[in-house]
Amino acid sequence: MNKSLENTYQLKISFNEDVKDSVINFLFENEVHSFVEGEIDQLDLDPSHDKGLEEYNLLGGDKSPLSIYSFDESFLLALFGRLSSLFAKQIALVLTCQETSTWQEGWKSNFKPIETASFRIVPPWEKSSQQKDNLSEIVIEPGMAFGTGQHESTQLCILALEKLFADGMTVKGPSLDIGTGSGILAIAAGKRGFVHNYGCDIEIDAVQVAKLNGLTNGVELTLWQGSLDKRPNDLPKAQLIFANILLPALKELLPEIAQVLLPGGFVIMSGILVEQSFELEEQAKTLGLSFAFRQSRADWASLVLEKTT
Ligand SMILES: C[S@@+](CC[C@H](N)C(=O)[O-])C[C@H]1O[C@@H](n2cnc3c(N)ncnc32)[C@H](O)[C@@H]1O
C-alpha cells in the first residue's frame, strides 16, 4: 500500500455548479467524508508532479473547486480514475503531492482565528496566555480531521448552539456529536456547560485527533469509531445532538437520531445546502421531530429540530 505519513496528496476537483451535487454524492458514496471547498489556492500543493493539469486549464481553472487531502495516493488515484470516467468533460482533476511538513506550514498561514458571540477558535500558535475578554477559547490543532472552524457548516452549528442558549435552553442532559471530526462541536458543548459529551466518527484518525483536542481544551470526550449503529449499549439519550455531515448520511441517520434524543432535546444538523434542509425537515415530521429554526451562510444551511414526542 502506498500510504506513508511523509507526503500529503491533494486531489483537486473543479466543476461547473450544475454537477456539484452529483460530484458530492459520488464522493460520499466512495468513502470521502471530508473535503475542503473553495478558496484553497494558497493551499495548493506542488503542481510539478500534477496529473490532469491540461484539462483543468481547459475548463477555465477554478470554477468551483473542492479538494480532498489524504496520505494515501492510491486511494486518490482510484478516485481520479472513477471520477474521470463518470463525469468525463464536466469536471477537471489535478492530483498533486507535497511533503506533509510543508503542507502543514501552508495550513498554518491560512489559519485565522474565528470569533463568534461566545467563542474564539484558534490554532495552538494563536492561543492566548491569559483571558482577554469574555470569549471562551477553543484550541484546535489542524490535523487531517475536518473541523477547524473555518468552514461555514461548522460555524452554523456553533451559531445554532449559541441561539439555543440565547433562547433559554438550559443543560439537562448529555451532548452527542455525530461525525465529530476534530471534536470542535463536542468541545464547544463542553465549554457551554454540557457535562457529558459523547462523539463518534467513522474515521479513526478523527477519533484520535478529537480525543487530543478534547484534552487540550479541558473537555473530556467519550468517543467511539463508527456511526450511531456502533454506539455503546449504555449510551444515554442526549439533550443536544450535532450532526454536521452530508445529506445522504443525515437522511439515513435521522430515524436513529430521533431515538437517541431526549424529549425536549434538539438536533443541530448542517453540512447541507438550504434546499436540502427542506427535504430533511419533511422527513423529520414523520419521526416526532419538529422544526425549531434554520440559519444559512453562503450556500450552507443548518436545520435545528426539537424532539416533541
Ligand atoms: C463535515 S465533517 C464535520 C466535522 C466537525 N463535526 C465540524 O462540524 O467541523 C463530517 C465528519 O463526519 C464524519 N462522518 C461522515 N459520515 C459519517 C457517519 N455516517 N457517521 C459518523 N461520522 C461520519 C466524517 O469522517 C467527518 O469527520
The ligand as a MOL file (V3000), in Angstrom:
LIG
                    3D

  0  0  0     0  0            999 V3000
M  V30 BEGIN CTAB
M  V30 COUNTS 27 29 0 0 0
M  V30 BEGIN ATOM
M  V30 1 C -18.1520 17.8650 7.7440 0
M  V30 2 S -17.1920 16.9510 8.8780 0 CHG=1
M  V30 3 C -17.7100 17.7100 10.4230 0
M  V30 4 C -16.6290 17.7800 11.4560 0
M  V30 5 C -16.9820 18.6120 12.6870 0
M  V30 6 N -18.0850 17.9950 13.4060 0
M  V30 7 C -17.3450 20.0250 12.3050 0
M  V30 8 O -18.5140 20.3900 12.4340 0
M  V30 9 O -16.4760 20.7780 11.8860 0 CHG=-1
M  V30 10 C -18.0310 15.4300 8.8340 0
M  V30 11 C -17.3920 14.3260 9.6620 0
M  V30 12 O -18.3300 13.2630 9.7210 0
M  V30 13 C -17.6840 12.0100 9.5640 0
M  V30 14 N -18.7470 11.1220 9.0450 0
M  V30 15 C -19.2330 11.0270 7.7860 0
M  V30 16 N -20.2620 10.1680 7.7380 0
M  V30 17 C -20.4580 9.7290 8.9990 0
M  V30 18 C -21.3890 8.8220 9.6050 0
M  V30 19 N -22.3340 8.2020 8.8920 0
M  V30 20 N -21.2950 8.5970 10.9360 0
M  V30 21 C -20.3340 9.2130 11.6680 0
M  V30 22 N -19.4190 10.0540 11.1540 0
M  V30 23 C -19.4850 10.3260 9.8400 0
M  V30 24 C -16.5220 12.3160 8.6450 0
M  V30 25 O -15.4910 11.3800 8.8030 0
M  V30 26 C -16.1260 13.7390 9.0840 0
M  V30 27 O -15.1320 13.7120 10.0670 0
M  V30 END ATOM
M  V30 BEGIN BOND
M  V30 1 1 1 2
M  V30 2 1 2 3
M  V30 3 1 2 10
M  V30 4 1 3 4
M  V30 5 1 4 5
M  V30 6 1 5 6
M  V30 7 1 5 7
M  V30 8 2 7 8
M  V30 9 1 7 9
M  V30 10 1 10 11
M  V30 11 1 11 12
M  V30 12 1 11 26
M  V30 13 1 12 13
M  V30 14 1 13 14
M  V30 15 1 13 24
M  V30 16 1 14 15
M  V30 17 1 14 23
M  V30 18 2 15 16
M  V30 19 1 16 17
M  V30 20 1 17 18
M  V30 21 2 17 23
M  V30 22 1 18 19
M  V30 23 2 18 20
M  V30 24 1 20 21
M  V30 25 2 21 22
M  V30 26 1 22 23
M  V30 27 1 24 25
M  V30 28 1 24 26
M  V30 29 1 26 27
M  V30 END BOND
M  V30 END CTAB
M  END
